[in-house]
């Protein structure tokens, strides 16, 4: 009997969420780490490492807040894919793959579960925006949540693709750290593109996280001038949405071609 695609998605998604919630230490660290990073990094070295903030009319804590939002969601989304490696080692993936049903449902369930967890963490952190000097209206909150949702989905799908290709948690951590931190550093989280060298600006235009960071600034800078060099909100949504669809596509292709890896 063929399993329902929605049933597969729901089962895998709820399994990801329940596994996370059963680990209180993981929940606490996921929520507190970005807050501590924002406060310590922003307050500790903000005066000696100030980006060009004339346009944003705020201090480094204000500028850094959208960047730390992106960091929280992207980091949580990517590293939630570690469960894919663990499920393979425990034999759970093998049992899922023999269930009659579309392979896309397996990808969607795993990715959706990780993305929802990342989005929840980002939405909770978003409530601290007034402490960063950013006005949080109902409209800006919804717009920022939409941006975070797209980012979470895209990055979780990216993490799933790499996790499907890599055999060990240690190897996954190494590859993701090598890839993730340059992407985040060149997203605009620490400095605006308008104040960077031409070569760095060009690299930033190729970075999908740059458009996520820019979209968050469009959403949260209510009544504030935007930093120089930001792409338009329309372009940001196009790039983030296209990245999410592309990563989901290649993750689905990977599970079709690499079924023997499970």
C-alpha positions in Angstrom: 0.0 0.0 0.0 1.4 3.3 -1.1 1.9 5.9 1.7 0.3 9.3 1.4 2.9 12.0 0.5 1.3 14.4 3.1 1.5 11.6 5.7 5.2 11.1 5.0 5.8 14.9 5.2 3.9 15.2 8.4 5.6 12.2 10.1 9.1 13.3 9.3 8.4 17.0 10.1 6.9 16.2 13.5 9.7 13.8 14.2 12.3 16.6 13.7 10.4 19.0 15.9 9.8 16.5 18.7 13.5 15.4 18.7 14.5 19.0 19.2 12.0 19.8 21.9 13.0 16.7 23.9 16.4 18.2 24.4 16.0 21.2 26.7 19.7 22.1 26.6 19.6 22.3 22.8 16.5 24.5 23.0 18.2 26.9 25.5 21.4 27.1 23.6 19.6 27.7 20.3 17.8 30.7 21.8 20.5 32.2 24.0 23.6 31.8 21.7 22.5 34.4 19.1 21.5 36.8 21.9 24.8 36.5 23.7 26.7 36.8 20.4 24.7 40.0 19.5 25.2 41.6 22.9 28.9 40.7 23.4 30.0 41.2 19.9 28.0 44.4 19.4 28.7 46.0 22.7 32.2 44.6 23.1 33.8 45.6 19.8 31.2 47.8 18.3 33.1 51.0 18.9 36.3 49.8 17.3 34.6 48.0 14.4 32.0 50.4 13.2 30.7 50.0 9.7 29.7 53.0 7.7 26.5 53.8 9.7 25.7 57.3 8.6 22.8 56.1 6.4 21.3 53.8 9.1 21.5 56.4 11.9 22.2 53.8 14.6 25.0 52.2 16.6 26.5 48.9 15.8 24.0 47.0 18.0 21.2 48.4 15.8 23.1 47.6 12.6 24.1 44.1 13.7 20.6 43.0 14.8 19.3 41.9 11.3 22.6 40.2 10.8 22.2 38.2 14.0 18.7 37.3 13.0 20.0 35.8 9.8 22.8 34.1 11.6 20.3 32.4 14.0 18.0 31.1 11.2 20.8 30.1 8.8 22.9 28.3 11.4 19.9 26.5 12.9 18.5 25.5 9.4 21.8 24.2 8.1 22.9 22.3 11.1 19.5 20.7 11.7 20.4 18.5 8.7 22.8 16.7 11.0 19.8 14.5 11.9 19.9 13.2 8.3 23.4 11.7 9.0 22.3 10.3 12.3 19.2 8.8 10.8 21.3 7.1 8.2 23.7 5.7 10.8 20.8 4.4 12.9 19.1 2.8 9.9 16.0 5.0 10.1 16.5 6.4 6.6 16.6 2.9 5.1 13.3 2.1 6.6 11.8 5.3 5.3 13.1 4.8 1.8 11.5 1.4 1.4 8.1 2.9 2.1 6.2 3.2 -1.2 5.8 6.9 -1.8 7.4 9.9 -3.6 11.0 10.7 -2.6 10.2 14.4 -2.7 8.0 13.9 0.4 11.0 12.6 2.3 13.0 15.6 1.4 10.1 18.0 2.1 9.4 16.4 5.5 13.0 16.6 6.7 13.5 20.1 5.3 10.2 21.5 6.6 10.8 20.2 10.1 14.3 21.9 10.3 13.0 25.1 8.6 10.1 25.4 11.1 12.5 25.1 14.0 14.9 27.7 12.6 11.9 30.0 11.8 10.6 29.7 15.4 14.0 30.6 16.8 14.2 33.6 14.5 10.7 34.8 15.3 11.4 34.7 19.0 14.6 36.6 18.5 12.8 39.1 16.3 10.7 40.2 19.3 13.9 41.8 20.7 14.1 44.3 17.8 12.9 47.2 20.0 15.9 46.6 22.3 18.1 47.2 19.2 16.4 50.5 18.5 14.3 49.1 15.7 10.5 49.8 15.6 8.6 46.5 15.3 5.1 47.0 13.8 2.7 44.3 12.9 3.5 44.7 9.2 7.3 44.7 9.7 7.0 41.7 11.9 5.1 39.7 9.3 7.4 40.8 6.5 10.5 39.8 8.5 9.0 36.5 9.4 8.3 35.8 5.7 12.0 36.6 4.9 13.1 34.4 7.7 10.9 31.5 6.5 12.4 31.7 3.0 15.9 31.8 4.4 15.2 28.9 6.8 13.8 26.8 4.0 16.6 27.5 1.6 19.4 26.9 4.1 17.8 23.8 5.6 17.5 22.3 2.1 21.2 23.2 1.5 22.1 21.5 4.7 20.1 18.4 3.7 21.9 18.2 0.4 25.3 18.3 2.0 24.3 15.9 4.7 23.1 13.4 2.1 26.5 13.6 0.5 28.6 13.4 3.6 29.0 10.3 5.8 30.0 11.7 9.2 28.9 14.5 11.5 32.5 15.6 11.9 32.9 16.0 8.1 29.6 17.8 7.9 30.6 20.3 10.5 33.9 20.9 8.8 32.4 21.5 5.3 29.6 23.7 6.7 31.9 25.9 8.8 34.1 26.3 5.7 31.1 27.3 3.6 28.8 29.0 6.1 31.0 31.6 7.8 32.3 33.2 4.6 28.7 33.4 3.3 27.5 35.0 6.5 30.5 37.4 6.8 29.9 38.6 3.2 26.1 38.9 3.6 26.2 42.5 4.9 25.7 41.4 8.5 28.9 43.1 9.7 29.3 45.9 7.2 27.2 47.4 4.4 28.0 46.6 0.8 28.2 50.3 0.0 31.3 50.8 2.1 33.2 47.8 0.9 35.9 47.5 -1.8 34.6 46.9 -5.4 35.7 43.3 -5.4 34.0 42.5 -2.2 30.8 44.2 -3.4 30.9 42.1 -6.5 31.3 38.9 -4.4 28.4 40.0 -2.1 26.1 40.3 -5.1 26.6 36.6 -5.8 25.9 35.6 -2.2 22.2 34.6 -1.6 22.6 35.5 2.1 23.3 39.1 1.1 19.8 39.3 -0.2 18.3 37.8 2.9 20.2 40.3 5.1 19.1 43.2 2.8 15.4 42.0 2.9 15.5 41.9 6.7 16.8 45.5 6.7 14.0 46.6 4.3 11.5 45.0 6.7 12.9 46.3 10.0 14.2 49.8 9.2 10.8 51.4 9.7 11.3 55.1 9.5 15.0 54.8 9.2 17.1 55.4 6.1 18.6 52.2 4.6 22.3 51.5 4.5 24.0 52.2 1.1 24.1 49.5 -1.6 21.1 47.5 -0.6 19.3 45.6 -3.5 15.6 46.3 -3.8 13.1 44.2 -1.8 11.7 42.7 -5.0 15.1 41.5 -6.1 15.7 40.1 -2.6 12.5 38.0 -2.6 13.3 36.8 -6.2 16.8 35.6 -5.2 15.8 34.1 -1.9 12.8 32.3 -3.4 14.8 31.0 -6.3 17.5 29.8 -4.0 15.0 27.9 -1.8 13.4 26.2 -4.9 16.8 25.4 -6.4 18.1 23.9 -3.1 14.9 21.8 -2.7 15.3 20.6 -6.3 18.9 19.5 -6.0 18.2 17.9 -2.6 15.3 15.9 -4.2 17.6 14.9 -7.1 20.3 13.8 -4.6 17.9 11.4 -2.8 16.8 9.9 -6.2 20.3 9.4 -7.5 22.0 8.5 -4.2 19.4 6.1 -2.7 22.2 3.6 -2.1 23.9 6.0 0.3 21.1 5.5 2.9 
